[in-house]
Amino acid sequence: MEEKAPSAADAEWREIYVHIYPRGDGAHFIVRLRRFKGTRIIWDRRLGSFEVVPADADTVRTLAGILTLVGMVATEAGKRA
């Protein structure tokens, strides 16, 4: 019997995405997780919402600084999870 190739519509996959909202003195970011089957969203969950306030005001003046702050906070949150 010949096996059919799997359909892309049957593929299940997950996506984690982060929304970053820079603010004058820091940033706010939200982490979400989605599960898909094909192109359909099965569920969408908010994993966390975080405020980031740097010790150094110059850090938030660049995208690299904001991403570094968000990365540090996300890493610490992951260790606690």
Secondary structure in CASP SS format (residue, H / E / C, confidence):
PFRMAT SS
TARGET T0000
AUTHOR 0000-0000-0000
METHOD secondary structure of the structure
MODEL  1
M C 1.00
E C 1.00
E C 1.00
K C 1.00
A C 1.00
P C 1.00
S C 1.00
A H 1.00
A H 1.00
D H 1.00
A C 1.00
E E 1.00
W E 1.00
R E 1.00
E E 1.00
I E 1.00
Y E 1.00
V E 1.00
H E 1.00
I E 1.00
Y E 1.00
P E 1.00
R E 1.00
G C 1.00
D C 1.00
G E 1.00
A E 1.00
H E 1.00
F E 1.00
I E 1.00
V E 1.00
R E 1.00
L E 1.00
R E 1.00
R E 1.00
F E 1.00
K E 1.00
G C 1.00
T C 1.00
R E 1.00
I E 1.00
I E 1.00
W E 1.00
D E 1.00
R E 1.00
R E 1.00
L E 1.00
G E 1.00
S E 1.00
F E 1.00
E E 1.00
V E 1.00
V C 1.00
P C 1.00
A C 1.00
D C 1.00
A H 1.00
D H 1.00
T H 1.00
V H 1.00
R H 1.00
T C 1.00
L H 1.00
A H 1.00
G H 1.00
I H 1.00
L H 1.00
T H 1.00
L H 1.00
V H 1.00
G H 1.00
M H 1.00
V H 1.00
A H 1.00
T H 1.00
E H 1.00
A H 1.00
G H 1.00
K H 1.00
R H 1.00
A C 1.00
END
